Amino acid sequence: MKMGMIGLGKMGGNMVLRLTRGGQEVVGYDRSEESVALIEQQGAKGARTMDELIEALGEPGQRAVWVMVPSGKITQSVIDDLGQRLAPGDIVVDGGNSNFKDTMRRAEELGAKGIHMVDVGTSGGVWGLSEGYAMMVGGHEEAVERMRPVLEVLAPAPDQGWGRMGPSGSGHYVKMVHNGIEYGMMQSYAEGFELMRHKEEFGLDMAQIAELWRYGSVIRSWLLDLTAEALKNSADFDQLSDYVADSGEGRWTIIDSIEQGVPTPVITLATQMRFRSQQETSYAGQMLSAMRRAFGGHAVKTLETPKKEGFVPEVEPGQHPKAAAPENIPASKGKHQGDGSVKEQLGETGQKRTTGDQ
């Protein structure tokens, strides 16, 4: 199978490189000439236009195009374009973090044209190039089976880390819940370490504790491994903003839990904490301060200097994952790759708030 990859950011670009190194025929396309050139410099094939990409994939009915762009309007635009270019029997793969309801709708629309839709919830981040990706796959069995050679190369092992979850939408649904769980785990670790750091009379060593917990502890995990590595290397978190982006999956998980009547209090609160981090100041907090002074005449604090934040671009395809390590963030340099916006790089373009009867 010849496959095209649309979107050569830190995920899509690295996936092209892993597939190429694994012997698969893949052609990468991005609206950024710089991104295409970057994968070509590392031995992969690139295309400069959509026409060139489609032309390189061979016979109609046998082609597959993997879409790895920010979720929301951008994904919709790319899939609409592919729907006009591809033929019955061809496959469109959405490997981004799309809302599973959008995926189900898109599968129905493409299916009316005889085009298969496969959704792949993909986890692995910048380590996927070397370690492989966990992939939760949805779609018709025949289409998923045709994608098997690609999935086996992208996965940590041919028989590990990937599987068909069910029909179209199921892959993105499972990945949505996966990310909701991730929010909860990250929040729990962060709160625990902050609590210990404030227990000054014990003089606790955060790096020692994180390293200890990695072995034999019931709370060991890959997230803890990364945290321990950062603390061991004396990561200076003081230079980081406490702004934490959310790409939408936590919100969608909460909405689904409400629709099904299934309680998810930890995931819900972890997501709410991300919302709080995204506020420069909390209007609710300011109101509380004003009310407390009004009824009790208490002292209050005022804002003298507004918070100023910088921006460190995402890691480029092919870079060693340690470039993303916390201790390397303040020193990170490099131009803004491609022409993606800050919101795209932070992963915030797929947010979908529901209002009214939605």
SULCORKA-V777158 format. One record per residue. RES is the residue in one small letter. SS is DSSP state (2 for helix, 1 for strand, 0 for the rest). D_FIRST is the distance of its C-alpha to the first C-alpha in whole Angstrom. Layout:
res: <RES:RES>
ss: <SS:SS>
d_first: <D_FIRST:D_FIRST>
This chain:
res: <m:k:m:g:m:i:g:l:g:k:m:g:g:n:m:v:l:r:l:t:r:g:g:q:e:v:v:g:y:d:r:s:e:e:s:v:a:l:i:e:q:q:g:a:k:g:a:r:t:m:d:e:l:i:e:a:l:g:e:p:g:q:r:a:v:w:v:m:v:p:s:g:k:i:t:q:s:v:i:d:d:l:g:q:r:l:a:p:g:d:i:v:v:d:g:g:n:s:n:f:k:d:t:m:r:r:a:e:e:l:g:a:k:g:i:h:m:v:d:v:g:t:s:g:g:v:w:g:l:s:e:g:y:a:m:m:v:g:g:h:e:e:a:v:e:r:m:r:p:v:l:e:v:l:a:p:a:p:d:q:g:w:g:r:m:g:p:s:g:s:g:h:y:v:k:m:v:h:n:g:i:e:y:g:m:m:q:s:y:a:e:g:f:e:l:m:r:h:k:e:e:f:g:l:d:m:a:q:i:a:e:l:w:r:y:g:s:v:i:r:s:w:l:l:d:l:t:a:e:a:l:k:n:s:a:d:f:d:q:l:s:d:y:v:a:d:s:g:e:g:r:w:t:i:i:d:s:i:e:q:g:v:p:t:p:v:i:t:l:a:t:q:m:r:f:r:s:q:q:e:t:s:y:a:g:q:m:l:s:a:m:r:r:a:f:g:g:h:a:v:k:t:l:e:t:p:k:k:e:g:f:v:p:e:v:e:p:g:q:h:p:k:a:a:a:p:e:n:i:p:a:s:k:g:k:h:q:g:d:g:s:v:k:e:q:l:g:e:t:g:q:k:r:t:t:g:d:q>
ss: <0:1:1:1:1:1:0:0:0:0:0:2:2:2:2:2:2:2:2:2:2:0:0:0:1:1:1:1:1:0:0:0:2:2:2:2:2:2:2:2:2:0:0:0:1:1:1:0:0:2:2:2:2:2:2:0:0:0:0:0:0:0:0:1:1:1:1:0:0:0:0:0:2:2:2:2:2:2:2:2:2:2:2:2:2:0:0:0:0:0:1:1:1:1:0:0:0:0:0:2:2:2:2:2:2:2:2:2:2:2:2:0:0:0:0:1:1:1:1:1:1:1:1:0:2:2:2:2:2:2:2:0:1:1:1:1:1:1:0:0:2:2:2:2:2:2:0:2:2:2:2:2:2:2:1:0:1:0:0:1:0:1:1:1:1:1:0:0:0:2:2:2:2:2:2:2:2:2:2:2:2:2:2:2:2:2:2:2:2:2:2:2:2:2:2:2:2:0:0:2:2:2:0:0:0:2:2:2:2:2:2:2:2:0:0:0:0:0:0:0:0:2:2:2:2:2:2:2:2:2:2:2:0:0:0:0:2:2:2:0:0:0:0:0:0:0:0:0:2:2:2:2:2:2:2:2:2:2:2:2:0:0:0:0:2:2:2:2:2:2:2:2:2:2:2:2:2:0:0:0:0:0:2:2:2:2:2:2:2:2:2:2:2:2:2:2:0:0:0:0:0:0:0:0:0:0:0:0:0:0:0:0:0:0:0:0:0:0:0:0:2:2:2:2:0:2:2:2:2:0:0:0:0:0:0:0:0:0:0:0:0:2:2:2:2:2:0:0:0:0:0:0:0:0:0:0:0:0>
d_first: <0:4:6:10:13:16:19:20:23:24:21:18:19:19:16:14:16:16:12:13:15:13:11:8:7:9:11:15:17:21:24:25:25:27:24:21:23:24:20:20:23:21:19:16:15:17:17:21:21:18:19:17:14:13:14:12:8:9:10:12:11:7:7:8:11:12:16:18:22:25:26:28:29:26:23:25:25:21:20:23:21:18:19:21:18:15:15:16:13:11:11:13:14:17:18:21:24:25:28:26:29:27:24:25:26:23:21:24:24:20:21:23:21:18:16:15:16:15:18:18:21:20:23:24:25:25:25:22:21:23:23:20:20:21:19:21:18:19:18:18:17:14:12:13:12:8:8:10:8:8:12:13:13:14:17:20:19:17:19:21:21:19:19:19:22:23:22:21:23:24:22:24:27:27:26:29:31:30:31:34:35:34:36:39:38:39:42:43:43:44:47:48:48:50:52:53:53:56:58:60:62:60:58:55:52:49:47:49:48:45:44:46:44:41:43:44:44:43:42:39:36:33:35:38:37:36:39:41:39:40:44:44:44:46:44:46:46:49:47:44:45:45:42:39:37:35:32:33:31:35:36:34:35:38:38:36:39:42:40:40:43:42:43:41:44:43:40:42:44:42:40:44:44:41:43:46:45:43:47:49:52:52:55:55:57:59:60:61:63:65:66:67:69:70:72:73:73:71:70:66:64:63:60:61:58:54:51:49:46:43:40:37:34:31:29:27:23:24:27:29:29:33:33:33:36:39:41:39:39:42:42:38:38:36:35:34:30:28:30:30:33:35:34:30:30:33:30:33:31:30:34:35:38:40:43:45:44:40>
